[in-house]
Every structure is written in structure tokens, then in C-alpha cells.
Amino acid sequence: MVGGGIVGLAAAYRIGQKFPDARITVLEKEPEVGQHQSGNNSGVLHAGLYYKPGSTKARMAVCGIRQMVAFCQENCIPHEVCGKLVVASNEEEVPRLRDLLARGRQNGLEGLEWLGREQMKEIEPHAAGLAAVRVPQEGIADYPAVCSTLARKIRGSVVTGARVRRLRKAGDSWIAHTSAGDFEFDLLVNCAGLHSDRVATMAGVRREMRIVPFRGEYYRIKPERQYLVRNLIYPVPDPKFPFLGVHFTRLIHGGVEAGPNAVLALAREGYRKRDISLRDMADIFSYSGFRRFLARYPRMCFDELRRSFSRELFCRSLQKLVPEIQVEDLETGGAGVRAQALAPTGELIQDFRIVRTADAVHVLNAPSPAATASLAIGEEIAKEVAEC
């Protein structure tokens, strides 16, 4: 198993449950598990409201949130099912909000509520909008604690500091040459996240899509202004914009976060603006799919870049949801980098993508809500392993 993020750990856990006699080794290049997407997201439990009915993502989000809440309860991991509001800020967004409500019901979500302005104000007094949908199943969780708990429960070992440098076949076995030594195994499972396409290429899989890193930057709301947000407040997604848009999230260990944006990162692990990798930049800008993406979304890319460098513009986006928020209320927060698979056509691949060969399983795209759905994704990977 390559990759000690939440998806890789959940897959190892589920494989161990399905095959109790299997010897499982997870290879993680960092000193600890869950150091990238798993530990740098907003900590939200996503229920499956947004995703296309019938898609793998919708199916796994709906069952995955139940599994994740149950796992947190069984293992005393901090979490809270506090509910979320998705708010229509203007008349144009109201029909799209109704479509979201219908989509959520199609996906099997129960208890969704349509709220008028006054009902919305009872839940989030400082939110502005014409209407909202309340998603009662959603909440927040401590995903780093989920990762460390999964690592302890795996039937096998987690080897940290083990960067995979090369993969090769030796008869019926795989040999992984890593910075922590060589490892031999019968079946390869690739959950390498930001580097999943490169690991797949090492294993002989043709790279038909490519991971393009997008940094999501956050602000924290100053303590004296956190009363403006009680739980989770989200916008209605813009169909012309391939990401969800900035929103407000209450954190499981206290505080309120605002964000993220979605700006191109110049390194696959580019958490800061000054983080640059010449190799990663060459990989991005030489890819025809990225050039087509730029041609398709030029205004969006430009606006995201401007907002990345302007607290005022970022605040203006937040004021659509909570008008009382001011620039001076925002403190610089953390950042995450999302591993987004991009097709040669320039389209962002929205659904989860798992590819199986005769002796390997590759998770080539696992964007949000992969953390919420990780245990369900792990079950799917265990099924693929059984087929191998």
C-alpha cells in the first residue's frame, strides 16, 4: 500500500477486515500519517448533497458519512453532527438551490429542509439570503485523529519516512524501492493522493489524466467575532465555477474558519505562495489538459489569483453570506492543497476514479468528500483487491 493519508489508511483497514490473514504494509513518505490533504482540510463531514445522482461520489458520500460518524463514536474521536445551511444569496440562486434540494433527496439524504429567510435566521442569525437548505446530517470531525486511529487498527505495519522511488516487477511480486529500504509484496494499492498519477506511472499504467494541485487558503475569524457563525454556512455552487466557493466552518477544536479559495499551486505540496517546484510546474504547464482548462475558465483563474493576494476581495466574497464580516475580522489561517485530476480535454474529473489492473489497484482521483467517504472508499478498494 502506497500512501498513508486517510484513504490509504482506510483501505488498509478495510482490506484487513476482509482478509484477516493478509500481511499489509503501508508506505508513507512523511514522518507521520495524514500530513497532506487528510490533515489540511476543513474537517467537514459531507453528506452528499452536491454530487451527481448515481455517481460513485454520491453513493460513497451518503454511506461514507454514516460509517465515519459510527467510527468516530466507537473510537471516541471528536466529532459533532451540527448541520449545515446552504444559502441562496439572490434570486438567480433560488432555482439552483431547489435543484440542490432535489438532488440531495435523489441521493438518499433524509431530513433536508427548505427554509425561508426568517427560518434561516433562527439557525444562523447573521447569515444573509433569500432562502436556505438545511442539511442536518453534516457536521465536523477530527480527521487527523481518524488517521492516527486507523493506523493503530491496521492488521500489519505503517512504515513512515518511506518515499517510493521506484516500483518494479519480480516474477509475481512487486518490489518497492523506498528511502526506508526495499519492500516486496504481491499486490500494489496506490493511494498516493497528490502523487497518485506518478506512482501509477511507476507501475506501468499509462497516464491518461494528470494531477493538478490547487491550493485552498483559509482565514480565521477573530475570537471576538466568531459569534457571527454558529456552525456551517455554504453558498449555492456556481455552475460556471468548478469548485464549491468560499464558506464558513466551525472547527472541531474551537474557532471559525473562512475559505477556501482555489488557486493554482506551483508545487504539488505548495502550501505557501512561495513554494515552487520546477518539476511540478513543468508537469502542469506542459499538459495540454491544463492549457485547455485555462482557456475554458480564464476569468475564474484570474479572479482566484486576485483573491489569493487580496484580503479585501476575499472578505467581499464572504460578505455575500455574512454581511457583517469585515476585513479586520480576518486573520491568516492555514492552507491545503487538493489533488485534482484533470482530463486531457481540460475538464476537472469530478467523480472518484479507481483503476484496477491484474495485480494493482490505483486510486487516481479522490477529491472532496474523500475524507468523509474514506471508509466507504476503503470498502470499494477491498472489493477490487478481491477481484485481483
TAFENMO-V720705 format. One record per residue. RES is the residue in three letters. SS is DSSP state (h for helix, s for strand, l for the rest). PHI is phi in degrees with one decimal (999 if undefined). PSI is psi in degrees with one decimal (* if undefined). Layout:
BEGIN
res = {RES/RES}
ss = {SS/SS}
phi = {PHI/PHI}
psi = {PSI/PSI}
END
This chain:
BEGIN
res = {MET/VAL/GLY/GLY/GLY/ILE/VAL/GLY/LEU/ALA/ALA/ALA/TYR/ARG/ILE/GLY/GLN/LYS/PHE/PRO/ASP/ALA/ARG/ILE/THR/VAL/LEU/GLU/LYS/GLU/PRO/GLU/VAL/GLY/GLN/HIS/GLN/SER/GLY/ASN/ASN/SER/GLY/VAL/LEU/HIS/ALA/GLY/LEU/TYR/TYR/LYS/PRO/GLY/SER/THR/LYS/ALA/ARG/MET/ALA/VAL/CYS/GLY/ILE/ARG/GLN/MET/VAL/ALA/PHE/CYS/GLN/GLU/ASN/CYS/ILE/PRO/HIS/GLU/VAL/CYS/GLY/LYS/LEU/VAL/VAL/ALA/SER/ASN/GLU/GLU/GLU/VAL/PRO/ARG/LEU/ARG/ASP/LEU/LEU/ALA/ARG/GLY/ARG/GLN/ASN/GLY/LEU/GLU/GLY/LEU/GLU/TRP/LEU/GLY/ARG/GLU/GLN/MET/LYS/GLU/ILE/GLU/PRO/HIS/ALA/ALA/GLY/LEU/ALA/ALA/VAL/ARG/VAL/PRO/GLN/GLU/GLY/ILE/ALA/ASP/TYR/PRO/ALA/VAL/CYS/SER/THR/LEU/ALA/ARG/LYS/ILE/ARG/GLY/SER/VAL/VAL/THR/GLY/ALA/ARG/VAL/ARG/ARG/LEU/ARG/LYS/ALA/GLY/ASP/SER/TRP/ILE/ALA/HIS/THR/SER/ALA/GLY/ASP/PHE/GLU/PHE/ASP/LEU/LEU/VAL/ASN/CYS/ALA/GLY/LEU/HIS/SER/ASP/ARG/VAL/ALA/THR/MET/ALA/GLY/VAL/ARG/ARG/GLU/MET/ARG/ILE/VAL/PRO/PHE/ARG/GLY/GLU/TYR/TYR/ARG/ILE/LYS/PRO/GLU/ARG/GLN/TYR/LEU/VAL/ARG/ASN/LEU/ILE/TYR/PRO/VAL/PRO/ASP/PRO/LYS/PHE/PRO/PHE/LEU/GLY/VAL/HIS/PHE/THR/ARG/LEU/ILE/HIS/GLY/GLY/VAL/GLU/ALA/GLY/PRO/ASN/ALA/VAL/LEU/ALA/LEU/ALA/ARG/GLU/GLY/TYR/ARG/LYS/ARG/ASP/ILE/SER/LEU/ARG/ASP/MET/ALA/ASP/ILE/PHE/SER/TYR/SER/GLY/PHE/ARG/ARG/PHE/LEU/ALA/ARG/TYR/PRO/ARG/MET/CYS/PHE/ASP/GLU/LEU/ARG/ARG/SER/PHE/SER/ARG/GLU/LEU/PHE/CYS/ARG/SER/LEU/GLN/LYS/LEU/VAL/PRO/GLU/ILE/GLN/VAL/GLU/ASP/LEU/GLU/THR/GLY/GLY/ALA/GLY/VAL/ARG/ALA/GLN/ALA/LEU/ALA/PRO/THR/GLY/GLU/LEU/ILE/GLN/ASP/PHE/ARG/ILE/VAL/ARG/THR/ALA/ASP/ALA/VAL/HIS/VAL/LEU/ASN/ALA/PRO/SER/PRO/ALA/ALA/THR/ALA/SER/LEU/ALA/ILE/GLY/GLU/GLU/ILE/ALA/LYS/GLU/VAL/ALA/GLU/CYS}
ss = {l/s/l/l/l/h/h/h/h/h/h/h/h/h/h/h/h/h/l/l/l/l/l/s/s/s/s/s/l/l/l/l/l/l/l/l/h/h/h/l/l/l/l/s/s/l/l/l/l/l/l/l/l/l/l/h/h/h/h/h/h/h/h/h/h/h/h/h/h/h/h/h/h/h/l/l/l/l/s/s/l/l/l/s/s/s/s/s/l/l/h/h/h/h/h/h/h/h/h/h/h/h/h/h/h/h/l/l/l/l/l/l/s/s/s/s/h/h/h/h/h/h/h/l/l/l/l/l/l/l/s/s/s/s/s/l/l/l/s/s/s/l/h/h/h/h/h/h/h/h/h/h/h/l/l/s/s/s/s/s/l/l/l/s/s/s/s/s/s/s/l/l/s/s/s/s/s/s/l/l/s/s/s/s/s/l/l/s/s/s/l/l/h/h/h/h/h/h/h/h/h/h/l/l/l/l/l/l/l/s/s/s/s/s/s/s/s/s/s/s/s/l/h/h/h/h/h/h/l/l/l/s/s/s/s/l/l/l/l/l/l/l/l/l/l/l/s/s/s/s/l/l/l/l/l/s/s/s/s/l/l/l/s/s/l/l/l/l/l/l/l/l/l/l/l/l/l/h/h/h/h/h/h/h/h/l/l/h/h/h/h/h/h/h/h/h/l/h/h/h/h/h/h/h/h/h/h/h/h/l/h/h/h/h/h/h/h/h/h/l/l/l/l/l/l/l/h/h/h/s/s/s/s/s/s/s/s/s/s/s/s/s/l/l/l/l/l/s/l/l/l/l/s/s/s/s/s/l/l/s/s/s/s/s/s/l/l/l/l/h/h/h/h/h/h/h/h/h/h/h/h/h/h/h/h/h/h/l}
phi = {999/-107.1/115.3/-107.0/-85.6/-65.9/-70.7/-62.6/-67.5/-64.9/-64.2/-61.6/-63.2/-69.2/-63.8/-63.5/-68.8/-77.0/-126.8/-60.5/-91.1/-71.5/-99.8/-110.0/-124.3/-102.2/-102.1/-125.8/-74.6/-85.9/-67.8/-138.3/-78.0/65.0/-89.2/-112.3/-56.8/-64.1/-103.9/-126.7/-103.4/-83.0/76.5/-88.5/-90.9/-92.1/-94.2/109.9/-69.5/-87.0/-87.9/-57.1/-56.3/89.8/-76.1/-59.3/-62.3/-63.8/-62.3/-75.4/-65.7/-65.2/-79.9/-66.5/-66.8/-65.4/-65.5/-68.2/-62.0/-63.2/-63.9/-63.2/-63.3/-66.6/-112.9/54.0/-92.0/-56.3/-162.0/-155.9/-91.6/-103.9/84.0/-139.5/-109.3/-107.6/-110.9/-88.7/-85.7/-149.0/-61.8/-61.9/-84.6/-61.3/-60.7/-67.4/-66.8/-63.7/-63.1/-62.7/-58.8/-64.1/-63.6/-59.6/-67.0/-61.2/-78.4/96.2/-77.8/-105.0/80.9/-63.9/-124.8/-89.3/-118.3/-77.1/-58.8/-68.0/-64.7/-61.5/-65.8/-67.4/-91.5/-128.0/-58.7/-101.7/-78.6/-116.1/166.0/-91.1/-161.5/-151.6/-112.6/-96.1/-110.4/-70.2/-73.8/-79.4/-170.6/-136.8/-149.8/-93.4/-68.1/-58.3/-68.7/-61.4/-61.1/-65.5/-68.8/-59.9/-59.7/-71.1/-90.7/-66.9/-82.2/159.0/-137.2/-115.1/-103.0/-92.8/66.4/-115.9/-73.6/-76.8/-99.8/-157.6/-121.4/-146.8/-89.6/-134.4/69.1/-90.8/-111.3/-102.0/-116.1/-102.6/-91.1/-127.2/-69.2/-109.7/115.9/-100.7/-131.2/-112.2/-155.0/-84.1/-132.2/-98.2/-121.2/-103.4/-124.7/-85.7/58.9/-61.4/-118.6/-63.0/-67.0/-71.1/-64.4/-61.7/-63.0/-57.1/-88.7/92.2/-86.3/-65.9/-84.3/-85.3/-123.7/-138.1/-77.1/-116.4/-85.2/-118.6/-83.8/-110.5/-102.2/-120.7/-114.5/-103.8/-82.6/-58.4/-51.5/-72.4/-115.4/-72.1/-64.5/-68.3/-130.9/-88.2/-139.1/-122.1/-127.4/-121.3/-85.6/-75.3/-60.1/-87.7/-63.7/-83.9/-119.9/-77.9/-115.7/-79.0/97.8/-69.6/-152.5/-112.0/-135.7/-81.2/-92.3/-66.6/-107.0/104.2/99.8/-130.2/-113.6/-126.7/139.3/-94.6/-82.5/-148.7/-112.4/-56.7/-94.6/-92.0/-154.1/-64.7/-119.7/-89.9/-79.4/-120.2/-59.0/-84.1/-78.0/-132.5/-123.2/-62.3/-63.3/-68.1/-63.9/-62.5/-62.9/-71.4/-77.6/-85.2/-88.5/-62.4/-62.7/-70.4/-63.8/-68.6/-61.9/-59.7/-67.6/-79.0/-125.4/-64.0/-66.2/-60.7/-61.5/-66.6/-65.1/-64.6/-65.0/-60.9/-66.8/-63.9/-101.7/-131.4/-64.5/-65.1/-67.4/-61.0/-62.2/-61.1/-65.8/-68.8/-67.6/-64.6/-96.0/-132.2/-60.4/-75.2/-67.1/-123.3/-55.0/-70.4/-82.9/-101.3/-114.7/-58.8/-107.6/-88.9/-152.8/-129.0/-123.0/-91.1/-84.7/-109.6/-74.1/-121.8/-79.5/-58.7/-74.9/94.8/-86.8/-72.1/-80.3/-84.7/-87.6/-62.5/-132.2/-119.2/-118.2/-112.9/-113.9/-62.7/-138.5/-157.2/-127.3/-118.4/-91.7/-95.3/-153.5/-143.3/-76.5/-52.2/-102.2/-61.0/-63.9/-59.2/-89.8/-57.7/-68.2/-70.4/-62.0/-58.7/-62.6/-63.0/-64.0/-61.3/-64.2/-64.2/-61.6/-61.9/-66.7/-63.8}
psi = {124.5/118.8/115.7/36.9/-174.2/-33.5/-44.8/-42.0/-41.6/-38.0/-44.7/-40.3/-47.2/-37.3/-40.6/-35.0/-39.4/-33.6/81.7/-23.6/-3.5/145.3/115.1/130.2/124.7/124.2/119.7/127.4/-23.3/166.2/-21.4/162.4/160.4/35.1/-10.0/-114.1/-37.6/-33.8/1.8/29.1/-175.5/-4.6/21.7/141.7/107.4/133.7/-18.0/25.7/-39.6/-18.0/148.3/125.3/135.4/-10.7/157.1/-39.2/-44.3/-45.7/-44.4/-29.8/-44.4/-46.8/-28.8/-37.6/-35.7/-43.0/-40.0/-42.3/-43.4/-40.5/-42.8/-42.2/-45.1/-28.0/15.1/42.3/131.1/127.9/163.8/127.0/91.9/-10.3/161.1/147.3/131.7/120.0/130.3/116.7/-19.3/175.5/-35.5/-31.5/-15.9/-48.5/-36.5/-34.0/-39.2/-38.3/-39.0/-43.0/-46.0/-40.6/-44.1/-41.4/-37.6/-35.3/-3.0/12.8/132.3/151.2/9.2/137.9/135.6/125.9/134.0/179.4/-45.2/-39.8/-39.0/-41.4/-26.1/-29.8/-45.8/89.1/-26.0/2.2/147.1/140.9/171.4/-29.5/168.1/158.1/128.3/129.1/96.9/-23.6/-20.2/159.9/-152.1/152.7/160.9/88.6/-35.1/-36.9/-34.6/-44.0/-48.3/-34.2/-44.3/-41.9/-37.8/-27.6/-8.0/136.0/79.4/-140.7/152.2/116.4/112.7/165.7/26.0/76.4/124.7/119.4/-29.3/145.8/138.3/154.8/140.0/89.9/-124.1/3.8/160.2/141.9/122.3/116.5/115.6/171.3/-9.9/12.8/-174.3/142.8/137.0/137.4/160.8/-34.5/133.4/131.2/119.2/107.5/49.2/6.4/-113.6/-17.8/17.1/-37.6/-36.1/-39.3/-40.7/-40.0/-41.0/-32.8/6.0/9.7/130.8/131.2/89.9/-24.4/168.4/141.8/125.1/124.8/130.6/124.0/134.7/116.1/143.1/152.3/152.1/142.2/132.1/145.1/-40.4/-8.7/8.0/-13.9/-15.0/-19.4/123.0/-44.0/-105.8/126.6/120.1/152.9/167.0/125.3/142.7/121.9/-18.8/-4.9/121.9/-1.1/175.0/-28.1/157.3/148.0/178.0/135.3/127.6/136.7/148.9/-26.7/21.2/147.2/168.3/135.1/147.9/129.8/-162.9/163.5/-166.6/86.4/142.2/129.8/141.2/13.3/147.8/-22.8/43.9/79.4/-16.6/155.8/-32.2/-1.9/115.6/133.7/118.2/-37.3/-45.9/-38.0/-41.9/-39.0/-39.9/-55.4/-16.6/-6.8/122.4/-31.9/-36.6/-39.4/-37.9/-35.3/-45.5/-41.1/-30.3/-36.4/52.1/-42.8/-42.5/-46.6/-41.1/-44.0/-39.8/-38.7/-44.9/-43.7/-29.0/-31.2/1.4/111.2/-32.7/-43.4/-39.0/-45.7/-38.6/-37.6/-39.4/-31.5/-16.8/-29.0/-42.9/92.5/-25.2/-13.1/136.8/159.9/-41.0/-8.6/-9.9/130.7/142.9/128.8/-153.7/-167.5/152.2/164.2/120.8/132.7/102.3/117.9/135.9/128.6/159.3/-23.5/-9.4/1.8/139.2/130.6/111.7/-32.4/161.1/146.1/111.8/125.3/130.3/135.7/-170.1/-33.1/28.2/151.6/126.1/122.8/101.0/-14.1/119.1/68.3/-179.3/133.4/53.1/-36.0/-49.1/-42.9/6.5/-40.3/-34.9/-40.0/-40.2/-40.6/-41.5/-42.5/-40.0/-37.2/-41.9/-38.4/-41.0/-38.2/-37.0/*}
END
